[in-house]
Amino acid sequence: MGEVVYRSEVIICRDRGPLRHAHLPATDDPVEFGVHSAIAEHYGVTPEREVAATLDYIVAAAGG
């Protein structure tokens, strides 16, 4: 096996309920994660405000 060339260091903090924020490499501001629409309904929560879900970021990253 070759040498490790990159190790991502991410810090994820839970704010309250489904709201979280992550400190990502190469970003100055934290990124917010939460729930919206059908995802909130599935988990039986009513978000204070709708925020992109983790799944949304995964799909966007895979599509990029």
Phi, psi and omega in degrees: 000142179283178180280154177288126181257343179203137173230117181286133177243108184236138176245126179245130181237133176273127179276298175189147182053227181276358181281129177223161170224150183234139173262114185252152176300145175068017174236140179277322183257147177295153178259131181269142174233149177194221178220162176204163173036241186297330179292316177298318179297317180302317182273357177069036179240154174245104183291147174299322175209152181277131181227148178306140181272163177306318180303321179299319179291323178296315179297317180296320180293319180292328181282344184278000000 
